[in-house]
C-alpha cells in the first residue's frame, strides 16, 4: 500500500472508520437474526426501537463530514494514482456509499428501520391468519418510506430503477426486461414439454411424513457436504429461511415441514450456499468495502448453485442416497433410486416460490418483478394487490390461489422493505448457467467428483473465481471476467433443457 502522506496515512484513517461502521452493521445484523429466531413474541415494539436507534447511529457514522473530507484529500493527493486497484476500488465504493447516504435524512433512516421490523412481525401474524387486510396498512407505510428513500437518492430517476441499482449496481428495468423476456419465453416451452410428458414422476413420495429430528440430521449432512464451516456458523429455525452474518460468524436458518422433507433439505443447501460466500471472502480485505460480496444477484447465484445444480443432480444423490435411506429407515425403504430422483426433480407448477422447482421458479420471480414495477409506477393499488397476484399466478403457472397466505403473503421481503430484491433470484439463476458452463471447462469431471462425495473441487472453484473476488468488480464486470462473455440467458436455459429432457426422456 502506498502511503498518502508521511505524517498521517489518510487512507488508513479512512479504513479505520469504515471498520467501525462494518462492526456496527454486523452487530445490527445479529439483532435482526435474534428477532427472527429467539426473540419473545412480545418484544417487537422494544426491538423496533432498538433497531431504529442503531440504524440512526450507524447512519451518523456513515455520513460524518470527516469521511467526505478524507475522501477528497485522498483523491486530490499526488500519490493517489500510485494506489493499487483494490485501494482505488475501496475509495470508489466508500464515495458511492457516502454520496448516497448523505442524501437521506437520519429520521427517514430510523423510521424505515423501525417500520421494517414492525412490518415483518405483523406480516407473520397476517400470514398465519391468511389476512392481507391486517398487513396492508404496514405494507403501505413501508412502500411510502421506500419511495421517499428512492426519491432522496435520485429525484430525477425512476424510483424502481434506483432500487434495482441498489441491489445490483448497473442494472435497470431495460436490462432486466430484456433478460426476463428471454428467460420467460424459454421456460414456457420447457414447462409445457415436461408437464405434458407421458411419464410423470410420482411426487407423493416426497410428501411422506419425515420426523423433524431426522430432517435436522440431514440438515447437518447437507451443510457438511458443501463445506459449511460449523466453527464459524450455525443452523437455526425461522418462519422464512434466511442467512445472516459476515466472515467468522455466519448464521443459517431453515424450516421443517414433516410432510415435505425436501423443503428443509433445499433450504439448507440454498442458505449454506449464501453462507459459503460470506465465510470465504478474502481475509486480507476484511472490514473493507472490497471485502463484501459484489451484488445480491451473485449472492443468490451461490445459493441456487448449491441448492439446484449440485443438490438436485443425479451424482449428488447417488452418493447420498444410502445415507438418506439409513436416516429415514422404513419411510422410503420401498423407493428405488431413479423413482426418488425423478420425484425430487419433478416440474410441478406450484403456489409457493420457495418450494418451486428450478424450471418454474423464475416465473415466480418475473411475476413479482412485474408487480413491483406496476406498484412503483402507480398502475396498481395495494387494494388490488391480491387480485393482481392471483391473476398473474393463473396466467403464468396455471395455478388457482385459494387464500392470501399462499398468495400475496407468502414472502417476507415486502414487509421488510425489500423492494427491488426479487429480480436477484432469477439473475442468480442466469449467472449460474454461465458459471456452470465455465466451470465445466475447468473441471470437466466435476460430476464424477460429486458422485464420490467430494464437493471440494466445486467449492474451491467458486472460492477462487467468485468468493475471493469480493467486491473488486460490479456484477456485470465480474461475470465477464470469469466467463469471458457478457451476461446471457443462453447458458442457464441450455442447462435446464439438457437436465430436464434427460429426466423426462424428451
Protein Blocks (a to p, Z undefined) as FASTA:
>chain_A
ZZfbfklcfklmmmmmmmmmmmmmmmmmmmmmmmmmmgcfklmmmmmmmmmmmmmmmmmm
mmgmklmmmmmmmmmpmklmmpcfklmmmmmmmmmmmmmmmmpcfklmmmmmmmmmmmmm
mmmmmmmnopaklmmmmmmmmmmmmmmmmmmmommbcfklmmmmmmmghiafklmmmmmm
mmmmmmmmmmmmmmmpmbdcdfklmmpccdfklmmmmmmmmmmmnopafklgccdddfbd
cdedehjaccddddddfklmklmmmmmmmmmmmmmmmmmgcfklgoiaklpcfbfklmmm
mmmmmmmmmmmpmklmmmmmmmmmmmnommmmmpcfklmmmmmmoccddfblklpcfklm
mmmmmmmmmmmmmmmnopacfklmmmmmmmmmmmmnopacfbfklmmmmpmklmnopghk
lmmmmmmmmmmmmmmmmmmmmmmmlmmmmmnopaklmmmmmmmmmmmnmmmbcfklmmmm
mnopacdfklmmmmmmmmmmmmnoZZ
